[in-house]
Amino acid sequence: MTITRAKLKDLDVLACLFDAYRVFYKQESHVTSAKRFIKKRLIHNDSIIYLAYHDDKAVGFTQLYPLFSSVAMKSMYLLNDLYVDTNYRGQGIGKALINRAKHLCHSENNKGLAIQTAHDNPAQHLYEQLGFIKDVDLHFFWSAQSKTL
């Protein structure tokens, strides 16, 4: 297995993986929109995406968004997306992608990684196994589609 930082040349394979990731979260498949979204992230350099390859086939990815901790006065990342093709799960690919993200945090002297996931995501045990602690703080979210301003 090889893990590399995604570049524009990886757009086609990455868009397919990203689309499958969205389908996992009960969104409709739309590879064209997925490709457009990922292309913007890569061009604007507003996320870091790592791709996992198994025998030269892209089989997983993680996408990190930069954040800041005002209290710690340090940068950190939101590991917002993690996906491994269903045919390659259970082979340590997700773990390797997370460890690559951890390595980035160490190399940049960041505060750490936050993970946002669905409450029923079966990968939660992996996060805990890799040293993540379930946050007990309250989180609130306001949707721009909300009628309250």
C-alpha positions as a printed Julia matrix, in Angstrom:
149×3 Matrix{Float64}:
   0.0    0.0     0.0
   1.13   3.52   -0.83
  -0.28   6.79    0.46
   0.28   9.99   -1.52
  -1.0   13.53   -1.38
  -3.63  13.97   -4.09
  -2.93  16.25   -7.04
  -5.02  17.31  -10.03
  -3.74  14.3   -11.99
  -5.61  12.1    -9.45
  -8.92  13.9    -9.97
 -10.79  11.16  -11.87
 -10.06   8.33   -9.41
 -10.52  10.62   -6.44
 -13.9   11.87   -7.7
 -15.15   8.28   -7.96
 -14.02   7.5    -4.41
 -15.52  10.76   -3.14
 -18.82   9.97   -4.85
 -18.88   6.52   -3.22
 -18.15   8.17    0.13
 -21.16  10.48   -0.32
 -23.38   7.54   -1.29
 -22.28   5.85    1.97
 -23.74   8.91    3.73
 -27.05   8.45    1.87
 -26.49  11.12   -0.79
 -27.36  10.58   -4.43
 -24.49   9.6    -6.69
 -23.27  12.45   -8.87
 -19.71  11.94  -10.06
 -19.67  15.16  -12.11
 -20.53  17.28   -9.07
 -18.08  15.3    -6.93
 -15.34  15.95   -9.46
 -16.14  19.67   -9.54
 -16.1   19.88   -5.73
 -12.8   18.01   -5.35
 -11.21  19.97   -8.2
 -12.0   23.23   -6.37
 -10.42  21.9    -3.17
  -7.26  20.95   -5.03
  -7.0   24.16   -7.07
  -7.71  26.47   -4.12
  -5.52  24.35   -1.83
  -8.12  24.62    0.93
  -7.92  20.99    1.97
  -5.31  18.26    2.08
  -6.32  14.97    0.51
  -4.38  11.75    0.88
  -5.02   8.82   -1.45
  -4.31   5.19   -0.58
  -3.21   2.89   -3.4
  -3.19  -0.9    -3.33
  -1.37  -2.46   -6.31
  -1.56   0.88   -8.18
  -5.35   1.13   -7.67
  -6.79   4.02   -5.64
  -8.81   2.37   -2.87
  -9.29   5.04   -0.21
  -8.82   8.66    0.77
  -9.0   11.11    3.6
  -9.66  14.83    3.35
  -8.41  17.28    5.96
  -9.63  20.84    6.4
  -7.5   23.36    8.29
  -8.89  24.8    11.52
  -7.51  26.9    14.33
  -7.73  26.64   18.09
  -7.9   30.11   19.59
  -7.37  28.81   23.11
  -4.3   26.75   22.18
  -3.23  29.33   19.56
  -2.38  26.48   17.2
  -3.48  25.1    13.88
  -5.3   21.81   13.67
  -7.16  19.77   11.07
 -10.69  18.47   10.74
 -10.51  14.95    9.34
 -13.87  15.38    7.68
 -13.77  12.57    5.13
 -12.38   9.05    5.38
 -13.37   6.37    2.92
 -12.05   2.95    1.93
 -13.54   0.98   -0.96
 -15.73  -1.81    0.45
 -13.57  -4.46   -1.25
 -10.49  -3.28    0.66
 -11.86  -2.7     4.17
 -10.32  -4.55    7.09
  -6.82  -4.38    5.57
  -5.49  -1.43    7.59
  -6.02   1.19    4.88
  -8.19   3.47    7.01
  -5.68   3.19    9.84
  -2.82   4.06    7.48
  -4.67   7.12    6.16
  -5.37   8.36    9.69
  -1.76   7.76   10.72
  -0.61   9.8     7.7
  -2.84  12.65    8.89
  -1.39  12.32   12.41
   2.12  12.47   10.96
   1.22  15.73    9.2
   0.02  17.2    12.51
   3.25  16.2    14.22
   5.39  17.62   11.43
   3.52  20.96   11.58
   3.41  21.06   15.4
  -0.39  21.28   15.28
  -2.79  20.84   18.16
  -4.21  17.67   16.6
  -7.06  16.2    14.58
 -10.8   16.45   15.01
 -13.06  13.88   13.39
 -16.65  14.55   12.43
 -18.71  11.48   11.63
 -22.21  10.06   11.77
 -23.32   8.7    15.14
 -23.79   5.24   13.6
 -20.52   5.07   11.64
 -18.96   1.65   12.31
 -15.45   3.16   12.05
 -15.81   4.76   15.5
 -14.02   1.8    17.08
 -11.04   2.46   14.79
 -10.89   6.1    15.89
 -10.88   5.09   19.54
  -8.28   2.39   18.85
  -6.04   5.07   17.32
  -6.25   7.3    20.38
  -9.16   9.6    19.54
 -11.36  10.54   22.46
 -15.08  11.02   21.95
 -15.84  14.67   22.61
 -18.36  15.35   25.37
 -18.63  19.07   24.6
 -21.84  20.32   23.07
 -21.71  21.11   19.39
 -24.3   23.2    17.64
 -24.88  23.67   13.94
 -26.93  26.26   12.1
 -28.01  25.5     8.53
 -28.08  28.25    5.92
 -31.32  26.65    4.7
 -32.88  27.47    8.06
 -35.63  30.06    8.11
 -34.23  31.66   11.26
 -31.76  34.47   10.73
